[in-house]
Amino acid sequence: MSSLDFSTLKLKPALLQNLDSIGYTSMTPIQEQSLPHILAGKDVIAQGKTGSGKTAAFVLGMLEKLNVKRFRIQALVLCPTRELADQVAKEVRTLARTIHNIKVLTLCGGTPLGPQIGSLEHGAHIIVGTPGRIEDHINRKTLNLEYVETLVLDEADRMLEMGFQDALDAVIDQIPLDRQTLLFSATFPKKIESIAKRIMTEPEMVQVTSTHDDSSIQQHLFKVKDDAERMLALRLLLLKNRPESTVVFCNTRIETQEVANELCNYGFSAVALHGDLEQRDRDQTLVRFANKSVSILVATDVASRGLDIEALDAVINYQIARDIEVYVHRIGRTGRAGRKGLACTLFSDKETHRVARLEDYIGQRITVESLPSDSALDKPVFKPEMSTIQIDGGKKQKIRAGDILGALTGENGIDGKQVGKIQIMDNKSYVAVTQGVAKAALKKISEGKMKGRSYRARRL
């Protein structure tokens, strides 16, 4: 970790005081290198992986120059996915706690337009959203970007990968040329270079090598003969290591679903996350995995981008990613925040060339290990300790986490310690409770009242 303190920067006292109160003291390498340029008003291209602290870097830059008294949109952050946009908006609100009356809006696809239009009529200072939905609002004349002073492209490589090039161009056309542009990207392909040339003015380049050192992630490579053995290998690794939360990466959507189904047939607690899922199913899948009521998430790379899962114990590559940088990004999801993480990769003869490329890329040899012995098959499958209850009411119905907690722990209710993560969406809420009290918790919610009315609830 870097030793440079945030207090060495020229930041508003209110921001420094807040950073101190939330325990942000020393800067991460990407913050240390980019913040001085950002605060000096320069355009910046920063290459850094998820978990490097890049969000706080651009958010502090935006907040430092924001003028709350001028009630108009002064900053726009574009993200590839709704999950990432929600994450960024959450960070903005956390870092802006000491700035009064600041209004932050998220505008993403997959949610109704009407309420967003209503919110826009009341105005905002900072908009965080996905390119498609922002373009939609521009076309409908419900969004005015003529006063934007800071434009941030977060995970720009993914936005291009996901086909947002045209939407990005349309949005950027609506923003004054006299602005600060900050571009963050985990990788730096040619496409990014050309977009940077077009939309930025003499940008400063900041490159931070991955924030994960070898000591926090153990990489293990296992060779398999064929697909039947691949599935067996996956089961053996899961049974031997018994991780509480695991992401299994597959290269195709179809395979993702097949692998999840097969794991379920063997009694594991697994769900699939891929591009064919409806938004509702996607939300449910992510909620259940994040709140530990499912222990295995089988996902494709695009679907998993922007995942905000705090403690991930293991990442298993069902195959090696076709793109080596994607592989590094995948394994970087485990072992964060000082924890030990486990990264296992399965490969067959056909994929040997990818192993060689991988070793070149990371500059070290990876020893191929033998799989755990078949005796691991006698071990019991890891069962998650939590269960998720979905409630048919959310932000629109003015439900807050406190209301749900109160309903569960009120008279003859369950113990507060048995309640896990509570997540509130627009029209739905999710609460995790320990398996043993799930029935009682469901009964409390279904038969009780919140904000004076009853809500339907069910166990997922």
RANORLIN-V667197 format. One record per residue. N is the residue number from 1. PSI is psi in degrees with one decimal (none if undefined). OMEGA is omega in degrees with one decimal (* if undefined). D_LAST is the distance of its C-alpha to the last C-alpha in Angstrom with 1 decimal. Layout:
BEGIN
N_PSI_OMEGA_D_LAST / N_PSI_OMEGA_D_LAST
END
This chain:
BEGIN
1_147.8_179.7_40.6 / 2_154.6_-177.3_43.2 / 3_-9.8_-177.3_45.5 / 4_133.3_-175.9_46.1 / 5_148.3_175.9_44.9 / 6_-29.3_-175.7_43.4 / 7_-11.2_177.8_46.4 / 8_-8.0_-178.7_48.7 / 9_156.1_176.3_47.4 / 10_80.0_179.7_48.8 / 11_153.3_177.1_45.7 / 12_140.8_179.5_45.7 / 13_-38.6_-178.7_46.0 / 14_-37.9_179.5_42.9 / 15_-43.7_-179.9_40.8 / 16_-41.8_-179.1_42.4 / 17_-41.2_179.4_41.8 / 18_-42.8_178.8_38.1 / 19_-42.1_-179.4_37.8 / 20_-42.9_-175.7_39.5 / 21_-25.9_178.4_37.2 / 22_7.9_173.6_34.0 / 23_16.4_173.2_35.7 / 24_104.6_-179.7_36.6 / 25_-65.5_-179.0_40.1 / 26_151.6_-175.9_41.2 / 27_152.8_172.1_40.4 / 28_163.7_-178.3_38.8 / 29_-40.7_-177.6_41.2 / 30_-33.8_178.4_39.8 / 31_-42.5_-178.3_40.2 / 32_-37.8_-177.1_43.6 / 33_-33.1_-173.8_44.8 / 34_-32.9_-173.2_43.3 / 35_-42.6_178.5_43.5 / 36_-41.6_178.3_47.3 / 37_-44.3_-177.8_47.5 / 38_-45.0_-178.5_44.7 / 39_-23.0_177.4_46.3 / 40_0.9_175.8_49.6 / 41_9.7_-177.7_48.2 / 42_158.2_170.6_48.4 / 43_141.1_-177.0_46.2 / 44_134.7_169.4_44.2 / 45_120.2_-178.4_42.5 / 46_128.4_178.8_40.4 / 47_116.5_-179.3_39.0 / 48_149.4_-177.5_36.3 / 49_165.7_171.9_33.0 / 50_140.2_178.6_29.6 / 51_3.3_-177.0_29.9 / 52_-7.1_-179.4_33.7 / 53_15.2_-176.6_33.6 / 54_-34.8_-177.5_34.6 / 55_-47.6_-179.6_32.4 / 56_-33.7_-179.0_34.3 / 57_-51.8_-177.4_37.6 / 58_-29.4_179.6_37.3 / 59_-43.2_179.0_35.7 / 60_-38.4_177.5_38.6 / 61_-44.0_179.7_41.0 / 62_-45.1_-174.8_39.6 / 63_-32.9_-179.0_39.5 / 64_-39.4_-175.5_43.0 / 65_-3.1_-178.4_44.6 / 66_138.0_175.2_42.5 / 67_102.6_-173.8_44.5 / 68_-29.7_-176.8_42.3 / 69_-24.9_177.5_45.1 / 70_102.6_-172.4_45.1 / 71_78.8_174.9_42.1 / 72_167.9_-174.7_41.4 / 73_115.2_-176.8_39.3 / 74_-15.3_-179.8_40.9 / 75_142.3_179.0_38.4 / 76_126.5_176.6_36.0 / 77_122.4_178.6_33.5 / 78_131.8_-178.1_32.2 / 79_155.2_-179.0_29.2 / 80_-32.7_-175.4_27.8 / 81_160.5_178.5_24.1 / 82_-38.0_-179.8_22.1 / 83_-44.0_-178.7_20.5 / 84_-40.0_179.3_24.0 / 85_-42.1_178.3_25.3 / 86_-40.2_179.7_22.8 / 87_-44.9_-179.2_23.9 / 88_-44.1_-179.3_27.5 / 89_-37.0_179.2_27.3 / 90_-42.2_179.5_25.8 / 91_-39.3_178.3_28.8 / 92_-46.7_-177.7_31.2 / 93_-38.4_179.5_30.1 / 94_-47.0_-176.1_30.4 / 95_-18.2_-177.3_33.8 / 96_12.4_-173.9_35.0 / 97_-32.0_-177.0_34.4 / 98_0.9_177.1_38.1 / 99_115.1_-173.8_39.0 / 100_149.6_174.9_38.8 / 101_28.9_178.1_37.7 / 102_137.5_-176.3_36.3 / 103_121.9_-179.7_34.0 / 104_130.4_-179.7_31.5 / 105_139.1_171.2_29.6 / 106_134.4_178.7_27.1 / 107_100.3_-177.7_27.6 / 108_156.2_174.4_25.2 / 109_172.6_178.8_24.3 / 110_-2.0_176.7_20.9 / 111_153.8_-175.1_21.3 / 112_146.3_-179.7_23.7 / 113_-39.7_-173.6_27.4 / 114_-57.4_-178.8_28.5 / 115_-32.9_179.0_27.2 / 116_-40.0_179.5_28.5 / 117_-42.1_177.6_31.9 / 118_-45.8_-180.0_31.9 / 119_-38.3_-178.9_31.3 / 120_-32.2_178.8_33.9 / 121_-27.8_178.8_36.5 / 122_-4.9_175.7_36.2 / 123_165.6_-180.0_37.1 / 124_161.9_175.5_35.8 / 125_-40.6_-175.4_37.4 / 126_132.2_177.0_35.0 / 127_132.1_173.9_32.8 / 128_128.2_-177.7_30.1 / 129_179.6_178.0_28.7 / 130_146.2_-172.5_28.4 / 131_-42.4_-176.8_31.7 / 132_-46.7_-177.6_30.7 / 133_-36.8_178.3_29.5 / 134_-43.1_178.8_32.5 / 135_-40.3_177.8_34.9 / 136_-47.7_-179.6_33.4 / 137_-34.7_178.7_34.2 / 138_-44.8_-179.5_37.7 / 139_-32.3_179.9_38.4 / 140_-0.3_-178.2_37.4 / 141_28.5_178.3_39.7 / 142_-3.5_-177.7_37.0 / 143_127.6_-178.6_37.3 / 144_119.4_-175.6_40.6 / 145_18.6_-172.3_41.1 / 146_-11.5_179.3_44.8 / 147_10.4_-177.7_44.7 / 148_127.5_179.8_42.4 / 149_-22.7_-179.4_44.1 / 150_125.7_175.3_41.5 / 151_127.6_178.7_39.5 / 152_128.4_171.6_36.9 / 153_109.2_-177.7_35.5 / 154_134.0_-175.6_32.7 / 155_52.1_-176.9_31.9 / 156_-35.6_-179.7_34.5 / 157_-40.5_-179.7_34.5 / 158_-36.8_-179.8_30.9 / 159_-40.2_178.9_31.7 / 160_-41.1_178.7_34.5 / 161_-35.5_-175.8_32.6 / 162_7.9_172.9_30.0 / 163_28.1_-177.6_32.9 / 164_9.4_-176.0_33.3 / 165_-50.6_-176.4_37.1 / 166_-43.0_179.7_38.3 / 167_-41.1_178.8_35.9 / 168_-47.5_-179.5_37.0 / 169_-43.7_-177.9_40.7 / 170_-38.9_-178.9_40.2 / 171_-46.0_-176.0_38.7 / 172_-31.3_176.7_41.2 / 173_-26.0_-175.5_44.0 / 174_-1.5_-175.3_43.2 / 175_137.9_-178.8_43.5 / 176_146.8_178.9_47.0 / 177_-29.0_-178.4_48.8 / 178_76.5_-175.4_49.9 / 179_170.8_172.6_46.6 / 180_130.4_179.6_45.1 / 181_126.7_179.8_42.8 / 182_124.7_-176.6_40.6 / 183_122.2_179.9_39.0 / 184_135.2_-175.3_36.5 / 185_140.3_179.7_35.7 / 186_-33.2_178.5_34.6 / 187_168.4_-176.5_37.0 / 188_66.3_-179.4_40.2 / 189_168.0_-179.2_40.8 / 190_-40.1_-177.9_43.8 / 191_-38.6_-179.3_41.8 / 192_-41.2_179.6_41.0 / 193_-44.2_-176.4_44.7 / 194_-36.5_179.2_45.8 / 195_-37.3_179.9_43.4 / 196_-43.5_178.9_44.5 / 197_-38.9_-174.1_48.1 / 198_-36.3_-170.5_47.6 / 199_-1.9_-175.8_45.7 / 200_157.8_179.8_46.9 / 201_115.0_179.0_50.2 / 202_59.2_-176.2_51.6 / 203_148.4_171.9_48.2 / 204_136.8_179.1_48.2 / 205_129.7_177.0_46.4 / 206_121.3_178.9_44.3 / 207_127.2_179.6_43.0 / 208_125.3_177.5_41.0 / 209_159.0_-174.6_40.5 / 210_143.2_-177.9_37.0 / 211_3.8_-178.6_36.0 / 212_120.5_175.6_34.8 / 213_168.1_-173.7_37.6 / 214_-22.4_-175.5_37.7 / 215_-24.9_-176.5_37.5 / 216_-16.5_177.8_33.9 / 217_120.5_176.0_32.6 / 218_123.6_-179.6_33.7 / 219_132.3_-179.0_33.9 / 220_134.2_-177.7_34.0 / 221_132.0_-178.2_35.0 / 222_134.3_-179.7_34.6 / 223_136.0_178.0_36.4 / 224_153.1_-177.8_34.9 / 225_-46.2_-174.6_36.9 / 226_-175.1_-175.5_34.5 / 227_-33.3_178.8_30.9 / 228_-41.5_-179.5_30.5 / 229_-28.1_178.4_31.7 / 230_-45.1_-179.5_29.5 / 231_-41.9_179.0_26.3 / 232_-42.9_-179.5_28.0 / 233_-43.0_179.7_29.0 / 234_-45.4_179.7_25.5 / 235_-44.2_-178.7_24.4 / 236_-43.0_-178.8_27.5 / 237_-40.6_-179.9_26.9 / 238_-40.3_-177.8_23.3 / 239_-37.0_-177.5_24.5 / 240_-44.6_-173.8_27.7 / 241_-21.0_179.2_26.4 / 242_51.3_179.4_23.0 / 243_145.6_179.6_21.8 / 244_-34.8_176.7_18.9 / 245_128.1_-175.8_18.0 / 246_137.4_167.8_19.5 / 247_126.5_175.6_19.8 / 248_118.4_-178.9_21.4 / 249_129.9_174.1_23.4 / 250_159.5_-177.5_24.5 / 251_-15.9_-180.0_27.2 / 252_157.4_-179.6_25.8 / 253_-44.9_-175.5_22.7 / 254_-45.1_-178.3_23.1 / 255_-38.0_179.7_23.5 / 256_-49.4_-178.6_20.3 / 257_-42.6_-178.5_18.3 / 258_-44.8_-177.8_20.5 / 259_-43.2_179.5_20.4 / 260_-44.8_-179.7_16.6 / 261_-43.7_-177.1_16.6 / 262_-39.9_177.7_19.5 / 263_-41.8_178.4_18.1 / 264_-39.4_178.6_15.1 / 265_-30.2_178.3_17.9 / 266_7.6_174.5_19.6 / 267_2.0_177.9_16.8 / 268_160.3_176.9_15.9 / 269_97.8_-173.3_12.6 / 270_147.8_174.6_13.0 / 271_156.2_-179.5_11.9 / 272_145.6_176.3_14.6 / 273_113.2_179.3_15.8 / 274_174.4_-173.2_18.8 / 275_-16.5_-178.3_20.8 / 276_-6.1_-176.6_19.8 / 277_142.9_171.2_16.2 / 278_154.0_-179.3_16.0 / 279_-39.5_-177.1_15.8 / 280_-44.9_-179.2_12.5 / 281_-35.5_179.3_10.9 / 282_-46.4_178.6_13.0 / 283_-47.9_-177.7_12.0 / 284_-43.3_-179.4_8.2 / 285_-48.7_-178.0_9.6 / 286_-40.2_179.8_12.2 / 287_-47.6_-176.6_10.4 / 288_-35.6_179.0_8.3 / 289_-43.6_-177.6_11.7 / 290_-31.8_-177.1_13.8 / 291_13.8_173.0_12.3 / 292_28.6_172.5_12.6 / 293_-0.3_168.6_9.3 / 294_138.9_-175.1_10.4 / 295_-14.9_-178.7_14.1 / 296_127.7_175.8_15.4 / 297_118.3_177.9_15.4 / 298_120.7_-169.3_17.7 / 299_157.5_168.2_19.4 / 300_165.9_-176.9_22.5 / 301_-46.1_-177.0_24.9 / 302_-42.6_-177.9_24.7 / 303_-29.4_-172.7_20.9 / 304_-4.6_-176.1_21.0 / 305_139.1_179.1_23.8 / 306_11.3_177.0_23.2 / 307_130.9_178.8_20.3 / 308_75.3_-178.7_20.4 / 309_117.8_-172.6_19.3 / 310_-69.8_-172.4_21.6 / 311_96.3_178.9_22.0 / 312_120.8_-174.6_21.7 / 313_-33.6_-175.2_23.4 / 314_147.0_170.7_24.0 / 315_128.0_177.4_24.5 / 316_122.2_176.1_25.3 / 317_110.9_-179.4_27.2 / 318_-36.0_164.7_26.7 / 319_166.3_174.5_29.9 / 320_138.2_178.0_32.1 / 321_148.3_-179.6_31.5 / 322_-31.6_-178.3_34.2 / 323_122.6_-173.8_35.1 / 324_-35.4_179.4_36.1 / 325_-32.9_176.8_35.3 / 326_-38.7_178.7_31.7 / 327_-47.6_-178.3_31.8 / 328_-37.7_178.9_33.0 / 329_-41.2_180.0_30.4 / 330_-52.1_-173.9_27.6 / 331_-20.8_178.6_29.0 / 332_-5.6_-179.5_29.6 / 333_-12.6_179.0_25.9 / 334_165.0_176.7_26.2 / 335_27.9_178.2_28.7 / 336_166.0_173.4_28.6 / 337_43.5_172.8_29.8 / 338_4.3_178.9_32.1 / 339_158.9_174.0_29.7 / 340_133.1_179.0_30.5 / 341_154.8_-178.5_28.5 / 342_126.8_177.0_28.6 / 343_117.4_-179.4_29.1 / 344_141.3_179.8_29.5 / 345_131.6_177.9_30.8 / 346_137.6_177.0_31.4 / 347_155.1_178.7_34.3 / 348_178.8_179.3_36.5 / 349_-42.4_-177.4_40.2 / 350_-23.6_-175.2_39.6 / 351_9.8_-176.5_37.9 / 352_-36.6_-178.9_40.7 / 353_-30.5_179.0_42.2 / 354_-34.1_178.3_39.1 / 355_-43.6_-179.4_39.4 / 356_-43.2_179.8_43.0 / 357_-37.8_-179.7_42.1 / 358_-44.3_-179.2_39.4 / 359_-38.7_176.6_42.1 / 360_-44.1_-174.6_44.5 / 361_-44.0_-176.5_42.0 / 362_-4.6_174.4_41.1 / 363_28.2_175.2_44.7 / 364_155.4_177.5_44.0 / 365_141.2_174.6_43.8 / 366_122.9_-179.0_40.6 / 367_136.3_175.5_41.3 / 368_128.2_-176.4_39.5 / 369_164.9_175.4_38.2 / 370_148.1_-178.5_37.6 / 371_156.5_175.5_34.1 / 372_153.9_-178.0_33.1 / 373_157.9_-176.9_34.6 / 374_-14.9_179.9_32.9 / 375_-20.4_178.3_32.9 / 376_-23.4_-178.7_29.6 / 377_-17.8_179.2_27.9 / 378_-10.7_-177.9_28.5 / 379_150.9_177.9_26.4 / 380_151.0_178.4_23.0 / 381_142.6_177.8_20.0 / 382_127.9_178.6_18.5 / 383_129.5_-179.8_15.3 / 384_149.9_-176.7_13.4 / 385_-14.7_-175.9_14.1 / 386_163.1_174.7_11.2 / 387_147.1_-176.5_7.6 / 388_134.4_173.2_5.7 / 389_129.5_177.5_6.1 / 390_132.9_-179.7_6.7 / 391_133.6_-178.2_10.3 / 392_57.3_176.0_12.4 / 393_146.4_-177.7_15.3 / 394_-144.0_-176.2_16.6 / 395_-40.4_-177.0_20.0 / 396_-29.4_179.5_21.6 / 397_10.3_177.5_21.0 / 398_26.6_177.9_22.5 / 399_134.9_176.9_19.6 / 400_163.5_-178.5_20.3 / 401_-37.5_-179.4_18.7 / 402_-34.1_-180.0_21.3 / 403_-42.2_-177.9_20.2 / 404_-44.3_179.7_16.7 / 405_-43.1_179.3_18.3 / 406_-43.5_-178.9_21.0 / 407_-35.5_-177.4_18.8 / 408_-36.3_-171.1_17.1 / 409_1.6_179.9_20.4 / 410_-161.5_-176.3_22.8 / 411_128.0_-177.7_24.8 / 412_27.2_-177.1_23.6 / 413_-169.2_179.5_20.4 / 414_167.3_-178.6_18.9 / 415_139.6_178.9_20.9 / 416_-30.1_-179.4_20.5 / 417_-18.4_-178.1_20.6 / 418_3.1_179.2_17.2 / 419_129.2_180.0_15.6 / 420_-137.4_-175.5_14.9 / 421_136.9_175.1_14.6 / 422_125.7_178.8_14.2 / 423_131.2_-176.2_14.0 / 424_120.6_178.0_15.4 / 425_-170.1_-177.5_15.7 / 426_-52.6_-176.3_18.1 / 427_8.8_-180.0_16.1 / 428_153.6_172.7_12.7 / 429_152.9_179.7_11.9 / 430_137.2_176.3_9.4 / 431_135.4_177.1_10.4 / 432_134.3_175.9_10.2 / 433_157.1_-179.4_11.7 / 434_143.9_-174.9_13.3 / 435_-44.5_-173.7_11.9 / 436_-24.5_-176.5_14.9 / 437_9.5_-174.5_14.3 / 438_-41.4_-179.1_10.6 / 439_-47.7_-179.2_11.9 / 440_-38.9_-178.8_14.8 / 441_-42.7_180.0_13.0 / 442_-40.6_-179.7_10.9 / 443_-44.5_179.8_14.3 / 444_-45.5_-177.8_16.1 / 445_-47.0_-175.7_14.3 / 446_-37.9_-175.2_14.3 / 447_-15.2_-178.4_17.9 / 448_-170.0_-179.9_19.2 / 449_150.1_172.3_20.4 / 450_134.6_-177.9_20.3 / 451_36.4_174.6_23.4 / 452_5.4_176.9_24.7 / 453_161.4_-177.5_22.1 / 454_150.5_177.7_19.0 / 455_143.9_174.9_15.6 / 456_144.3_178.3_12.9 / 457_154.6_176.5_9.5 / 458_158.6_177.6_6.4 / 459_133.3_179.3_3.8 / 460_none_*_0.0
END
